[in-house]
Amino acid sequence: MNILFLSRWYPQPPDNGSKLRIANLLRVLSGRHDVTVVSFCEASACCRPEPLPFAGRVRVCPVREFDPGSLRSRLGFLSPTPRHLVGTHSGEMEQLIRSEAQRSSFDLVIASQLSMAAYHGAFRGIPAILEEAELAMYLPEQNSQGGAPGSMRRRLTWLKHRRYMARLLDSFGACTVASEAERRLVALVAPGYSPVHVIPNFVDLDQYPARVGARQADSLIFTGSLLYGPNLDAVLWFAKDVWPLIKAEAPNARLTVTGEPGSSPAPKIAGVEFTGRVTDVRPLVAGSAVSVVPIRQGGGTRLKILEAMALRTPVVTTSKGVEGLEAEDGVHLSIADTPQDFARAVVNLLRREQYARELAENAFRLLRSKYESGAVGPRFLEVVELAAAGGAGAAREAALSPA
């Protein structure tokens, strides 16, 4: 088939979770179909973007970053469309999509995430999939540390998103989500829409070394851009409430935090290094004794956990962090939700190297059976081909049929 893939994130280099998911999906798609990619990219990289080995044709335009203080974003308060979509809408991208849709005879459009699905008017009439609908980040209880003054805005944001999503899905013959929890949220906002398919995050083990070298003793790592609210919340909570407890038990412990730091300067914390954006986190993860994922918000399944599993680095995470993964506490990783329990779990892995290796090996076997491209890729291809062949009707039947 001839497929048009629309992406908010230019997937090379795959240095955040969204890029990695997109790169993995494109790799799967290109093994069977012809893929044209239309993507936003950072203004500095648009002139000479890195090549995509898994796409035939690539078109890019600069992303419009969200500026909450701009006139456009302020007017978004009055729009039924979520404000961040109003504030980041790009006429150049809309025209680019429209021209590509007119230029080629596409069998299917795959719009990755809400930000690209919002351009559905530019490819109307072509069967389409909304890839990775994510609603959990907009739930009113998310980012609730701000107190009562922000609670009304959070409720209004959630109301606007659920209404917008319910309308938007009428333009898509199928929708994918990264977890069962996200599927339930889509069912909540659009109860009459049935073609919702759980396609969890996954990794391509061919992209990871079969063997890794020595790990640095007492070294911890957290990977993820701090521009993403749940990551920032995780790091701030860990640094304030968990890290002092770990240092009290393991004075030589060191933490590396990768990812873009955002507009605020990284805090100076003893034993913590903020690297900023790292093109390839795999060597850092492979060389760390423990990967910490203290996520308390958001949805989907955590690619940072899957990458650690692929590199046989033991993981400590929260119940929220492991949501959507069939991983068991004490078998594949350690799960802890209070500062005391999280610190205790980390120190336990630092001190018990054999136990840490056993967890990591169990996690690798789980990854290989359920979260590797060979396991997930065929499911995604089936959704793609059914949606293209039969539109909404076939996709609905596939979603309703037993697995």
C-alpha positions, 0 to 999 in steps of 0.5 A: 500500500501507499501510506502517508504518515503524519508526525509531530516529531521528526523521528531521527534521532529517536531521543524521546519516547514519542520519536522512538515509538514513531521510528519503530512503527515506521520501521515495521510499516516500511517492511511491507508498504511504501511510506511517505512521511510528513513531519514537523521538525525543529527549525534548526534541523529543518534545512538538513534533517537526518535521513529516514531509512524507513521512508520513501519520501520525506517532507518537513516544516518547522514546528510552531511551539506553544506560547501560552502568552501569544494572542493566538493561544489566548484566543484559544480559550474561546475556541471549542478546540483545545488551546494547545492545538489552536496555539500551535496550528501551522498553515504551512503544515496544513498546506504541505499535507494537502499538497501531498494528499493531492499529489499521490494516491494514498491508501491510508493516512496515519496521523500520529497523536492528537497534534497531527490528527487535528489536520484531518481536514487536509486529508478528508476522503482518505481512510485514516487512523489516529495513532496513539490517542492519549487522554490521561495527561489531561485528566483533572487529577493530573498536575494537581500539586498546584492547589485549588486555583488551578483545579477549575482550569484543569476540569475545563481543559479535560472537558474541552479535550473529551468533547474535541476527541469525541468529535474528532474520532468521526474522521478516523476509521480506527484509533490506536492507544498505548495501553488498556487504561487509555482504551478505557478513557477513549471509551469514556469520551466516545462510547459509541466508537468501537475500533480502538486497538491497544498497540503498546510501545515496543522496541526493536531488539536489533537496535540494542547490543546483545551484550553490554559492558560493565556497569558503574557501581551506585549509578542511577539514571532517569531518561526523558525530556523535562519539557514533558510535564510527567517527567518534570514532576517525576524528577522533582519528586525524586530529587526532593523526597527520594534522593536524600533517603538514598544518599543516606544509605548509599553515600556514593550514589550518583544520578544522571538525568538526561533530556532537555531541561526546559526553560528553567535552569536545572537545579543543583543537587549533590550527586545529580548530573543533568546532561541536557539532551542526549542523542543516544541514551543507550550507552548511558542506560547500559552503563548504569546500575539502576534505571529509576522511573518515578512517574506519577502522571500521564498515560501510555506505556513507558519506553524508558522502561522498555529500553532499560529492559532491552539493555538488561538494566534493572528498573525501579518504578511506580505503579503509575510508571508500570501501568500498561505493562505486564510486569510483576513487582519482584519478578521483572522490576521493583514497584514502589510508590512512597519515597521510603519504599522507592529509596529502599528498592533502589538501595536493595538493587545497588547492594544485591547485584545477583538479585538485580541481574535476575530481575533484569534477565526476567525483564528481558525475557518478558520484553522479548515475548510481549514488547518487541517488534516481532510481537507487536508489529504484526498486530499494528500491520493488521490494524493498518491493513484492515482500516485501509481495506474496509474503512471504519466497518472493517476496523470496528469488526476487528476491534470487536472480535476476540483476540 
